[in-house]
């Protein structure tokens, strides 16, 4: 698939998922969440990061899907060297990338220099699908370099990398959606996938709750590595979200968020 076709496909899926979740939040909200300036800042970060990655693609050896193409073409990585059948290589590649993103997320909380970048994501005092688009450009670049390394080391197929990038973007919006799912659906769905209620706990103001539920797609990793927490201490409607000591005026100011990793120690 040509690069232009990949971009068009990802954009189409992004718009469709955003529209469905945005409407769903209106009809079945879990909490009260202001939009206004929040959405302007969160979308501003998305647009800035997208443009930055387009420029970075000329400086970096490749981005995720291009790295997978290189791994296939030059037979790099374990899956390529072991001649794993195509279908299994795609499944394994997808699962390995999901585990890699889980590990990256844990590191973003555990390593002080990485946490300073990741604080931009957690500074949002509300929680809706645009929170899943809100990342500092330094974190986006670190994430891309990490994924490229994993793709080349493992030999992730192009199809697995492309599907993963699309699913990761959609699941980030879904897991951050201000959406109240029927209890039965939510309970069964989170056995496999990260649901909004599950991930909302991760955005708690309380440190012991924030350092749980790191998964983006599959809920398996949090259960496997004992970082899973079923519910917040308070109800989902009453729990406090965001970072202590960060005024929401600052959190919703684009320029302030650009400076955020370099100002203060964070909490």
Protein Blocks (a to p, Z undefined) as FASTA:
>chain_A
ZZklmmmmmmmmmmmmmmmmmmmmmmmcfbdcdeklmmmmmmmmmmmmmmmmmmmmmmmm
bdfklmmmmmmmnogajklmnopafklmmmmmmmmmmmmmmmmmmmmmmmmklmmmmmmm
mmpmbdcfklmmgccfklmmmmmmmmmmmmmmnopafklmmmmmmmmmmmmmmmmpccdd
dfklmmmmmmmmccfklmmmmmpmblklmmgckbfklmklmmmnopacfbafbdfklpcc
djehiafklmmpmklmmmmmmgojbZZ
